[in-house]
């Protein structure tokens, strides 16, 4: 079944690099790339896991789009050169996103009264980013619109005032809840907010977490550390097996959600590299002699900080690691470092979290060589 966009897909859209390929052609291209970048471990590289061709459409429930006034209404979509490509009916956007974009592209006043720059949506939470520091006129937010939003499935509407909006979408502490509730729950019952990162392929993400859990196999006496823990989807799994779990997350909203989603877990806020002293102290006070040390890692595209790699190799020395990476390049760099530190790469499973694009993520399962202690 070819990944040829239907009539609602704008031909000038820069969003999907693989849209004119079949699903298999797209997956083959991604595997070629991974075999090149991760050639050292090609014998341990699984076949890429993807959704069915049908589920590859209308899957994206989280978007950040540009906005541009077009005489009588707003165009909301992706920027190409100096013009926004209108994506009101983008076939990869979920029905919820499509409905909400339609509503706001027609109901908002002109750019003179409402200088909209970005439209962001995380599930049922919508954020309108305006390029000014004072509250704009909000008379357009009437009872009729509130009924439309509720009917469409929107739970919260936010205004974010960012006078410096341009390259950076969000500034700090200028958020206003205009209507609805500040938090929602996803299909797994986890709390999220308007800025919360969510994997756009939840079934594949849950599969990756399940594979990581099976490999780590935490038991009641084991320690589990979850770095870059996000909203706590992994924390919920690990804490069901052991009460010795710690998470670290930088983003304030994700941190707050993680504490609600995994209330029994001790979660630290901040950069992971800055929390190494607390991690060392926590491990020192809680580790029984029989405990295994486990870790789950889900860093940003830049990969693991050097301080974290150093701490892993010389101090924490986990028995097993599960590392979900969104960059094959930084994954290779980090795995080379870990191998030199006494670890074996057991298995690498790629995931097609973003169909129709060139992006691919990988879950690496890593184990201490011969289960021997690593010399410091």
ZATOR-327990 format. One record per residue: x, y, z of N, C-alpha, C in turn. Coordinates in steps of 0.1 Angstrom, whole numbers, plus 5000, padded with zeros to 4 digits. Layout:
N
XYZXYZXYZ...
% end
This chain:
376
500949885000500050005000500950125000500950204990501850324989501550434999502650495004502450615012502250735003501250734995500950844986499850924993500151044997499051125004497751134996496651135003495451154996495251294992494051334987493851464981493951574992493851545005493951645015495351675018496351605013497751635016498251745006498751855012499251965004500651934998500651954984501851904977503151984981502952104987504152184991504552165006503852075012504152055027505551995028506352055037507752005039507751895050506651855055506651765067506951625066506651555055506851415054507751375042509051345045510051325035509751195027509051095034508850965028507450945022506651055020505251035018504950975004505950974995505750914981506250774980506650724991507150584992506050494997506250364994505350265001505950255016505150195024505550175038506850095038506849985031508049905031509249975025509050055015510250135010510750235021509850295028510250385039511050305049510550195053511150115064512550065059512650025046513849975041514950085041514550205038515450315038515950345052515050335061515450365075516450255080516150125076517050015080518450035073518450075061519750105054520550205062519850315066520550415074521150355087520250285094520750225107521850125105521850045095522849955092524150025089524150135084525350215081525850285094524950345101525350415113525750325124525050215126525250115137525949985131526749995121527349885115528149795124528749845135529449765144528649665150527349695152526449595159525349545149525649535136524649495127524049355129524849275136524349135139523449135150523349245158522349255169521249355166521149395154520149495150518849425145517749445152516449385148515849455136514849385130514049445120513149565126513049665119512349785125510849745127510349795138508949775142508149895138506949875131506149985127504649955130503850055127502450035128501949985114500649935114500149885102499950005092499849985079499650095070498450185073497350125078496150195081496450295093497150245103497350325115498450435113499150425102500150525099499550655095498250655093497450785090496750825102496550955104495851015115496350975128497650965129498250915142498751025151499051145145499751245152498851335160498951315173498051385183498751495190499951525186500751635192501451705181501151845180501751925169502152055174503152115167503452255169503552325155502652415152502452465138502652615138503052665127503052805125501652865121501452985124500153055120500453185112499653205102499753325094498353375089498153505091496853555087496853565072495653525066495553525052494253595048494253735050493153815046491853795054491253675054489953655060490053545071491053465072491153365082492653325084492953245094494253205097494653075089495853075084496452945079497352895090497052765093497852695104498552575098499852565099500552455093502052475094502752425084504252435084504752545075505852605079506452715072507352655060507052715048507952685037508352815031509652845032510152975028509453085037508753175031508053275040506553255041506053145037504653115036504252995044503153005051502652885059501852795049502152675049501452575041500252525050499052555045497852525053497652375055497552335068497452185071496152165079495152225075493852205083493452065081493651995070493251865068494351765066495451785072496651705071496251555074496551465066496151325068496851245079498051305083498751235094498251295108497551405108497051465120495851385125495751365138494551295143493251365141492151305141490851375139490651485150491151465162491151565172491851695168493051675163493851785158493251855146492751775137492051835125490851925129490051875138488851945143489252075149490252065158490652185166491252295156492152255147492752345138491652415129490652345125489552395117488852505125488552475138487852575147488652705148489952685151490752805154491152885142491252825131491652895119490452985114489252955119488053035115487553125125487853105138487253185148488053295154489353285152490253395158490253525150490353635157490353765150491653785142491753895134492953915125494153935134495353935126496653945133496754085139496054185135496054315141495654315156494554235158494054225172494554105180495054005172495453885179496653825171497953875175499153835167499553695170498853595165499153455166500353425158501253345164502553305157502553155156502253085167502252945167500952885173500652765168499552685173500152555178499952525191500552405197499352315203499452185201498452095207499051975212498751945224499251815230498051745235497551645227496351575230495151665230494551675242493351755243493651895248494951935250495352065254495852145243495252265241495652355230496252485235497352525229498052655233498152745221497752865222497852975212498953065216500053075208501253155212501153295204501053395211500953535205502253605208502553695198503853765199503553905205503253905218503154035225503154005240503354105248503554085262502254125270501254185264500054225271498954135266497954115275496754035272495954095260495754015249494954065238493454055241492754115232491254105234490853965232489953925241489453785241487953765239487353865233485853865231485453755222486453705214486153595205485853465212486353455225486153335233484753335239483753315232482353325237481753185240480553185244479953055248479852955236479553015225479452925213480752855210481852925211483152865208483452755219483152785231483352685242482552565240481352575235480552455231481252375220481752445210482452385199483752305204484452375213485752305218485352185226484352195234484052075242483451965233482751995223482151895214483251835206484351905202485451855195486351765203486251775216487151695225488251765232488251905230489351985236489052005251490051985260489751995274490352125280491452175274492052295279492552385268492352515270492752615260493652715268494852735263495852815269496352935260496653045266497253155259498653165264499653175255501053195259501553315252501953415260502353545255503853545255504453545242505853545240506253645230506653765235507053875226508253845217509053745221510153705213509953585205508653545203508353425195508953445181509553335177510153335163510753195162512053195165512753065165512352985177512153045188511752975200510252995202509552885204508052885205507652945218508252885229507752915242508852995250508353085258509153155268508753105282509253165293508953115306507853185313507053115320506053165330505153275324504653255312503753345306502553275301502053175309500953085305499653125312498553125304497253165310496253065305495552995314494552905311493252985308492852985295491653065292490352995294490352865292489152785294489552635296488652565304488852425306489652385317490352275317491152215328492652225324493552235334494952245331495652115328495051995331495651865328494651775322495151675314494351575308494951435311494251335308494751195309494851135295495951055293496050985280495350855281495550775270494850645269495350545280496450575286497050485296496750545310495950645311495650705324496650795330497650835322498750925327498351075325498651155335498351295334499351365325498851465317499751545309499251685308500051785305499651925303499851975289499752105287499852165274501252155268502352145276503652135270504251995271503451895276504051765279504351695266505651635266506051555255505251425255504751385244504051255243504451185230504851055231505150985219503850975210504051005197502851015189502350875184503150775187502750635184502750555197501650575205501650515219501750365219501150295209501250155210502650105208503450165199504850125197505650165209505350285215506050325227505850225238504650185240504350085251505049955248505149915235505949795232507349815236507949935233509349955237509549945252508650005259508750005274508549855279507649785273507549645277508749565274509449585263510649515259511749555269511849685273512849735283512549665296511249655300510949595313511349455314511049385303511349235302512849215303513649305297515149285297515649325311515149435317515649475330515149385341513949335339513349235349513549285363513049405367513249445381512449365391513149335402512449255413512449345425511849305436511549385447512749445454513849375454515049425460516049505451515649515438516549585429516349735429517349805424517349955422517049985407516250085405515950125391516050275391516950335382517050475380516550505366515650605365515150645352515550785349516450805340516950935336516150995324515851125325515051185315513751115315513051115326511951025329510651075323510651205318509451265313508251265323507051225317505851225326505751105335506751015333506750895342506150765337506050755324505450625319506250505323507550525323508450415327508450395342508350505350508350505364507150415369506050435363504850355366505150205365505850165355506150025353507149975364508250055365509350005374508749995389508050105393507550105407506550005410505949935400505049825402505849695406507149695404507949585406508849605419509249725421510149755433509849895438510149915451509950045456511250125457512250075451513550145450513750195436512950305433513050365420513250515422514050575413514250715413514250765399513650885396513650945383514251085383514751135372515251265370514651325358514151445359513551515347513751665348514151725337514451875337513251955335512351925326511152005323510152015335509752135339508952155351507652085350506952095338505652035337505651885337506651835330506851685330507151635344507951705351508351675365507051665374506251775372505051775381504051665377503951635364503151525360503651385365505051375364505651245369505351215384505351325391505051305406503651265409502751305400501351265401501151115395501751095384501650965378502250845385503350875392504150775399504350835414503350845422503450905435504350845445504650715443505550645452507050665449507350725437508650735433509250875437510550865440511250995444511851045430511251165426511651225414512451355416513551375410514351495411514151575399514151715400514051795389515451865386515851865373517051925369517751855358518851905354519651825344520251705351520251595344520751465349522151485354523051555347524451565351524551635364523651735367523651805379523151735391522451615389521851535400522751415403523951405397524751295400525051285415525451385423525651375437524451315444523251355441522051295448521851155444522151115431522050975427523050895435524250935436525250865443524850835458524350945464523950935478522750835480521750845470520550765471520950615469521850585460522250445458523050395470523850485476524650445487523850405499522750475501521850445513520850335511520650305498519550205496519950065491521150055487521549925480521849815490521049715490521449595497522449515489523149425495524249345488523649265477522449225478521849135467521149205456521049345457520349415448521049435435520349425424520949455411520649605408521549665401521449805397521049815382519849875380519249885367519050025363519050055350518750195346518050195332517150295331516450325319516850465315517150475302517650605297516850645285516350775284515650825273516050965271517250995266517751135265517251205253517451335252517151405240518151365229517951435217518751395205520251415208520651495217522051515220522751395227521951305232522451185239522851205253523551115259523951125273525051225275524951305286526051395289527351315293528451375290529751305294529751275309529151365317529151335332528351215335527251185328526451075330527150945326527850955314528550835310529650805320530350905325531350875335530850815348529650875352529050815364528550675362528050645350527550505347528750405348529850445342531050355341531750335354531950445361532850445373532150435386530850475387530150475400528950385401527950415393526750335394526950185389527650175378527950045372526749945372525649985364524449905364524749775358523949675363524049535357523349535343522249615341521549615328521149755326521149795313520649925308519749905297518649985296517749995285517850145280518250165268518550305263517750325251516650415252515850455241516350585235516750575222517450685216516750735203516650875202516050935190517150975180518350945182519450975173520450855172520450795160521450685159522850725160523150855156524550905157524950915172524250975181524650985195524550855202523650765197523550635203524850555200525350565188526550495184527750555193527750685194528850745203528750695217527550685223527450645237527650495238527250415229527450275230528950235229529650305220531150285219531850315232531350425239531950455252531650345262530350305262529950195272530750065269530950035257531649905254533049915260533750035258535050055263535050045279533950075285533750075299533349935305533249835296532949705301531549655299530849705289529549665286529349595273528349505272528049445259526749495254526649525241525449555234524749425231523549405237522849275235521949275223521249385222520149395211519749535209519549565196519049705192517749685184516649735189515349725183514949865178514849885165514350015159512850025160512350145161510950175161510650285152509550265144509150365134508050455141508450535151507550625158506950735149507650765138507150875130507050835115505950755112505750715098505750835088506150805076506250905065507351005066508150995077509351085079510551005079511751065079512950995079513450955093512650995103513050975117512850825121513750785129513650645135514350645149513750575158514350565171514750415174515650405184516150265187516150245202515850125206515950075220517149985220518250025228519449945229519349875243519549745243519649665255521049635258521549675270522949675273523249605286524249515287524549445299525949445302526249445315527649435320528349315315529549325310530249215304530449105314529948985312530148865320529648895334528849005336528249035349529349055360530549095355531649125365531649275368532149305380532249445383533249515374533049645371533849715362534949785370536149775367537149845375537049995374537250075384537050215384538350275378
% end
